[in-house]
């Protein structure tokens, strides 16, 4: 039980730290409006991407984020696979 309590305290401290990081960040506020994106992922995305203007266009951003499905061509057939890494 003491291990469980210790883990709960660490999780709360981590959650508080993430909220503190994004407290006054407008990017994080915007990201949190996306369904499924909470404090942690909004903060992670904001700090990972940094300045979105460093990408020439949305296609380069999508590629950076790994949102483009892989495509395989075999003769006249096109196959779409997993998202790229």
TORPA-4810 file (N, C-alpha, C, O; in nm, 3 decimals):
<nodes>
NODE_1_0.083_-0.120_0.000_0.000_0.000_0.000_0.087_0.126_0.000_0.050_0.227_-0.060_X
NODE_2_0.202_0.120_0.067_0.288_0.238_0.070_0.345_0.267_-0.069_0.363_0.383_-0.105_X
NODE_3_0.373_0.162_-0.146_0.421_0.181_-0.283_0.314_0.249_-0.368_0.344_0.339_-0.445_X
NODE_4_0.191_0.205_-0.352_0.080_0.265_-0.426_0.064_0.413_-0.390_0.046_0.496_-0.479_X
NODE_5_0.071_0.445_-0.265_0.061_0.584_-0.221_0.176_0.668_-0.276_0.157_0.781_-0.319_X
NODE_6_0.295_0.611_-0.275_0.411_0.680_-0.328_0.394_0.708_-0.478_0.425_0.818_-0.526_X
NODE_7_0.345_0.609_-0.551_0.322_0.627_-0.695_0.214_0.733_-0.721_0.228_0.813_-0.814_X
NODE_8_0.109_0.732_-0.642_0.003_0.833_-0.657_0.059_0.974_-0.635_0.023_1.067_-0.707_X
NODE_9_0.147_0.989_-0.537_0.208_1.120_-0.509_0.296_1.164_-0.626_0.294_1.281_-0.665_X
NODE_10_0.371_1.071_-0.682_0.457_1.104_-0.796_0.375_1.141_-0.919_0.410_1.233_-0.992_X
NODE_11_0.267_1.069_-0.942_0.180_1.100_-1.056_0.119_1.238_-1.038_0.113_1.316_-1.134_X
NODE_12_0.074_1.270_-0.918_0.015_1.402_-0.893_0.120_1.511_-0.913_0.090_1.615_-0.971_X
NODE_13_0.241_1.489_-0.865_0.349_1.587_-0.883_0.379_1.606_-1.031_0.401_1.719_-1.077_X
NODE_14_0.381_1.498_-1.106_0.406_1.505_-1.250_0.293_1.581_-1.321_0.319_1.666_-1.406_X
NODE_15_0.169_1.550_-1.286_0.055_1.621_-1.345_0.058_1.770_-1.314_0.032_1.853_-1.401_X
NODE_16_0.092_1.802_-1.190_0.101_1.943_-1.151_0.211_2.015_-1.229_0.193_2.130_-1.270_X
NODE_17_0.324_1.947_-1.251_0.435_2.006_-1.326_0.394_2.033_-1.471_0.425_2.139_-1.526_X
NODE_18_0.325_1.937_-1.532_0.279_1.953_-1.671_0.181_2.070_-1.681_0.190_2.151_-1.774_X
NODE_19_0.089_2.080_-1.586_-0.006_2.192_-1.587_0.065_2.325_-1.569_0.027_2.425_-1.631_X
NODE_20_0.168_2.327_-1.485_0.244_2.450_-1.462_0.318_2.492_-1.589_0.325_2.611_-1.621_X
NODE_21_0.374_2.395_-1.663_0.443_2.426_-1.788_0.351_2.493_-1.890_0.392_2.585_-1.960_X
NODE_22_0.228_2.447_-1.896_0.136_2.498_-1.997_0.039_2.603_-1.949_-0.055_2.639_-2.021_X
NODE_23_0.061_2.652_-1.829_-0.034_2.746_-1.768_-0.065_2.867_-1.856_-0.183_2.897_-1.877_X
NODE_24_0.035_2.935_-1.907_0.013_3.058_-1.984_0.048_3.042_-2.132_0.072_3.141_-2.201_X
NODE_25_0.053_2.918_-2.180_0.091_2.892_-2.318_-0.033_2.879_-2.406_-0.112_2.786_-2.389_X
NODE_26_-0.048_2.973_-2.498_-0.166_2.976_-2.585_-0.171_2.854_-2.676_-0.280_2.806_-2.708_X
NODE_27_-0.055_2.804_-2.719_-0.051_2.686_-2.805_-0.115_2.567_-2.736_-0.190_2.490_-2.797_X
NODE_28_-0.084_2.551_-2.608_-0.137_2.438_-2.533_-0.287_2.452_-2.514_-0.360_2.353_-2.521_X
NODE_29_-0.335_2.573_-2.492_-0.478_2.595_-2.480_-0.551_2.556_-2.608_-0.658_2.495_-2.603_X
NODE_30_-0.492_2.591_-2.723_-0.554_2.554_-2.851_-0.551_2.403_-2.873_-0.650_2.345_-2.919_X
NODE_31_-0.439_2.341_-2.841_-0.427_2.196_-2.861_-0.526_2.118_-2.776_-0.575_2.014_-2.817_X
NODE_32_-0.555_2.169_-2.656_-0.647_2.099_-2.567_-0.792_2.102_-2.616_-0.877_2.031_-2.562_X
NODE_33_-0.821_2.184_-2.718_-0.956_2.185_-2.774_-0.979_2.067_-2.867_-1.093_2.040_-2.905_X
NODE_34_-0.873_1.996_-2.904_-0.885_1.877_-2.989_-0.932_1.760_-2.902_-0.872_1.733_-2.798_X
NODE_35_-1.039_1.692_-2.944_-1.087_1.577_-2.864_-0.977_1.474_-2.844_-0.909_1.435_-2.939_X
NODE_36_-0.960_1.430_-2.720_-0.860_1.329_-2.687_-0.725_1.386_-2.648_-0.637_1.310_-2.607_X
NODE_37_-0.706_1.516_-2.660_-0.579_1.580_-2.624_-0.599_1.653_-2.492_-0.675_1.750_-2.483_X
NODE_38_-0.530_1.605_-2.389_-0.539_1.667_-2.257_-0.414_1.747_-2.227_-0.337_1.782_-2.316_X
NODE_39_-0.395_1.774_-2.099_-0.280_1.855_-2.056_-0.146_1.794_-2.100_-0.060_1.864_-2.154_X
NODE_40_-0.130_1.664_-2.075_0.000_1.602_-2.103_0.033_1.605_-2.252_0.140_1.652_-2.290_X
NODE_41_-0.058_1.555_-2.336_-0.027_1.548_-2.479_-0.020_1.686_-2.543_0.059_1.707_-2.634_X
NODE_42_-0.100_1.780_-2.497_-0.093_1.917_-2.551_0.044_1.977_-2.520_0.104_2.042_-2.606_X
NODE_43_0.093_1.957_-2.399_0.225_2.008_-2.361_0.335_1.938_-2.439_0.428_2.002_-2.487_X
NODE_44_0.323_1.807_-2.453_0.422_1.730_-2.529_0.429_1.777_-2.674_0.538_1.800_-2.727_X
NODE_45_0.314_1.792_-2.737_0.311_1.836_-2.878_0.367_1.977_-2.891_0.447_2.003_-2.981_X
NODE_46_0.328_2.067_-2.803_0.374_2.206_-2.812_0.526_2.216_-2.799_0.590_2.291_-2.873_X
NODE_47_0.584_2.141_-2.705_0.728_2.148_-2.687_0.804_2.069_-2.793_0.917_2.104_-2.827_X
NODE_48_0.743_1.964_-2.847_0.807_1.886_-2.952_0.810_1.963_-3.083_0.913_1.964_-3.152_X
NODE_49_0.701_2.029_-3.118_0.691_2.102_-3.245_0.764_2.235_-3.236_0.828_2.277_-3.332_X
NODE_50_0.756_2.301_-3.122_0.814_2.432_-3.100_0.749_2.535_-3.192_0.631_2.564_-3.175_X
NODE_51_0.822_2.589_-3.287_0.766_2.690_-3.378_0.717_2.624_-3.505_0.797_2.574_-3.584_X
NODE_52_0.587_2.622_-3.525_0.529_2.554_-3.641_0.569_2.619_-3.773_0.562_2.556_-3.878_X
NODE_53_0.610_2.743_-3.767_0.651_2.813_-3.890_0.782_2.760_-3.948_0.820_2.798_-4.058_X
NODE_54_0.851_2.673_-3.875_0.974_2.616_-3.929_0.947_2.513_-4.037_1.039_2.472_-4.108_X
NODE_55_0.821_2.472_-4.052_0.783_2.379_-4.157_0.735_2.459_-4.278_0.657_2.553_-4.264_X
NODE_56_0.782_2.420_-4.395_0.748_2.494_-4.517_0.599_2.491_-4.550_0.544_2.591_-4.596_X
NODE_57_0.535_2.378_-4.527_0.392_2.366_-4.553_0.335_2.254_-4.466_0.409_2.187_-4.394_X
NODE_58_0.205_2.235_-4.473_0.140_2.139_-4.385_0.184_1.996_-4.415_0.183_1.911_-4.326_X
NODE_59_0.223_1.967_-4.540_0.266_1.831_-4.575_0.394_1.794_-4.500_0.410_1.681_-4.455_X
NODE_60_0.486_1.890_-4.488_0.610_1.864_-4.416_0.583_1.846_-4.266_0.648_1.764_-4.200_X
NODE_61_0.489_1.921_-4.215_0.452_1.906_-4.075_0.389_1.768_-4.051_0.422_1.700_-3.955_X
NODE_62_0.298_1.729_-4.139_0.234_1.597_-4.126_0.338_1.485_-4.131_0.330_1.389_-4.055_X
NODE_63_0.435_1.498_-4.221_0.541_1.399_-4.230_0.624_1.394_-4.103_0.658_1.286_-4.056_X
NODE_64_0.656_1.511_-4.047_0.734_1.518_-3.924_0.659_1.451_-3.808_0.720_1.382_-3.726_X
NODE_65_0.529_1.471_-3.804_0.448_1.415_-3.696_0.414_1.268_-3.719_0.359_1.203_-3.630_X
NODE_66_0.445_1.214_-3.837_0.416_1.073_-3.865_0.270_1.048_-3.894_0.217_0.942_-3.860_X
NODE_67_0.203_1.143_-3.958_0.061_1.131_-3.987_0.032_1.089_-4.130_-0.083_1.087_-4.172_X
NODE_68_0.136_1.056_-4.204_0.121_1.019_-4.344_0.126_0.867_-4.355_0.222_0.806_-4.310_X
NODE_69_0.022_0.804_-4.414_0.028_0.658_-4.429_0.132_0.619_-4.533_0.151_0.689_-4.633_X
NODE_70_0.198_0.507_-4.510_0.294_0.459_-4.607_0.218_0.407_-4.729_0.106_0.357_-4.717_X
NODE_71_0.279_0.420_-4.846_0.215_0.380_-4.971_0.309_0.286_-5.045_0.428_0.313_-5.060_X
NODE_72_0.254_0.176_-5.091_0.330_0.079_-5.169_0.264_0.065_-5.304_0.142_0.049_-5.313_X
NODE_73_0.343_0.069_-5.409_0.294_0.051_-5.544_0.342_-0.083_-5.596_0.461_-0.114_-5.589_X
NODE_74_0.250_-0.162_-5.648_0.284_-0.291_-5.705_0.208_-0.304_-5.835_0.089_-0.336_-5.837_X
NODE_75_0.277_-0.279_-5.945_0.210_-0.280_-6.075_0.109_-0.168_-6.081_0.144_-0.051_-6.063_X
NODE_76_-0.014_-0.202_-6.107_-0.123_-0.103_-6.116_-0.197_-0.087_-5.984_-0.297_-0.015_-5.977_X
NODE_77_-0.149_-0.153_-5.880_-0.220_-0.150_-5.751_-0.144_-0.062_-5.650_-0.021_-0.060_-5.647_X
NODE_78_-0.220_0.010_-5.570_-0.165_0.093_-5.465_-0.213_0.040_-5.332_-0.332_0.018_-5.313_X
NODE_79_-0.121_0.020_-5.239_-0.154_-0.026_-5.105_-0.113_0.080_-5.005_-0.003_0.135_-5.013_X
NODE_80_-0.201_0.107_-4.911_-0.172_0.204_-4.804_-0.150_0.125_-4.676_-0.234_0.045_-4.635_X
NODE_81_-0.038_0.150_-4.613_-0.002_0.077_-4.492_-0.014_0.161_-4.367_-0.096_0.252_-4.358_X
NODE_82_0.070_0.126_-4.270_0.068_0.195_-4.141_0.113_0.340_-4.157_0.166_0.380_-4.261_X
NODE_83_0.091_0.417_-4.052_0.143_0.553_-4.049_0.294_0.546_-4.041_0.350_0.456_-3.978_X
NODE_84_0.361_0.641_-4.105_0.506_0.643_-4.103_0.556_0.683_-3.967_0.482_0.744_-3.889_X
NODE_85_0.679_0.651_-3.937_0.737_0.688_-3.807_0.816_0.815_-3.822_0.873_0.864_-3.724_X
</nodes>
